[in-house]
Amino acid sequence: MIKNCAFIALLFGSLLMLPAATTMSTVYAQDEAAETETPAEAPTEEAPEEEAAPITLGEVQYAFDNFVLFICAVLVFLMQAGFAMVESGFNSAKNSVNILFKNSMDVCVGVLLFWLVGYGLMYPGDEGWKVGSYLGFAGWGVSEDSLGADMAAGALYPQVDFFFQAVFAATAATIVSGAVAGRMKFNGYIIYSAILTAFIYPISGSWKWGGGFLDQQGFYDFAGSIVVHAVGGFAGLAGAIVLGPRLGKFSADGKPQPMPGHSLPLAALGVFILWFGWYGFNPGSQLVFSDGADIEATMKIATNTTLAAAAGGVIATILSWILFSKPDLSMALNGILAGLVGITANCDGVTNESAMAIGAVAGVLVVLAIIALDKLRIDDPVGAFPVHGVCGVWGGIATGIFGNYDEGTAELGVQIMGSIIIPVYAFVSMLILFFILKMVGLLRVTPEEEEKGLDISEHGMSAYTH
């Protein structure tokens, strides 16, 4: 027994030593080969590599500013999904595909045409072709040249600047989709969207953001209550007037008939997506983010945006509750959007208390404007004109009432003037376009097609299967 145990112990110890012995012999063999090996040639000295130039503070700030603006542009792009959900949710299920298709084409057509001609019209610069301070053109397309030595805080690479501005143009176009929902031909809508994003929106935008005559007179619109939202809202009003109401919207004596949307959950989701995207829309319009003062300004803009939206939603709920005896979700949702539109022009230059006041007034205006449209027998299925048109104008005027800017900027008289000129320009130009489309038979579908639903009559498909 003892012999067996000793044998097992010896065997076990030998096994443990085997890997070590193998390793040692392997190492010795490699060392021996290394010692006996004679190099064929002596190594040549390599030329020292040139050291890369150190990154400057200006380059870091340039990179940060442009990256943050890119993220903000992505947030604004997400608003297209919000508009799609709101508009389809507030409308009949039989028109959902048509609405989603229109929103998709607003982006696709709008981005291409804004790249080709719109960007050059909106930002003519000092060297482009110009007619005074009213019209100019910097040229086709967008520069791809690197800024090189000009990289510094506040400098924007033209490609990211274009991206940010292009999604704003698409937003202006998409607003109209809801106002004309349920009865406009798809091909006519594509023509409208192309003309708005290529010409109408960029030209009026240049009057303020491109250094045009309104900007020279001190008109102020930080992120687009007038330049973006009022343009889309008044274009939608023109379309709704020329199209006429949906079948069954008004009785023989002119009383509005309820035509509830097919999905309030979808509409509510869309509003929250829009609210989320607005944090790219308003804070992103700061454009520069690379120092402490810029970040503080950006955070104040975000807070004012939040407060105005909340105030608009609360006040619209209270007012609709008083008028209709029950709280109305659709009014509350439009109240949130109204507050967001109202604060967009002035979110950088008002106090938190003023932001809440601006949002509260917008919440009142949107409810009253929806009621007024019904009395005027103008059919706007989603409230696009009350939200974006009426409250957009309010945002421009409120900038002159509440805004704290440099002397000669955002004076009330100038704000009223700019808040009239741009919306009237958008309304009249789009009214002419919609009348032309009507004359050539490209505006409204037939009553039979409208009754069947635009999903089937225009696209041959349905959004929902049963």
Helices and strands as residue ranges (DSSP letters): H 2-36, H 57-89, G 93-95, H 96-113, I 114-118, H 119-122, E 129-131, E 135-137, G 148-150, H 158-179, H 186-195, I 196-200, H 201-208, H 213-216, I 225-230, H 231-243, H 264-284, H 292-324, H 329-344, H 352-375, H 384-384, I 385-390, H 391-402, H 412-439, H 447-452, H 454-459
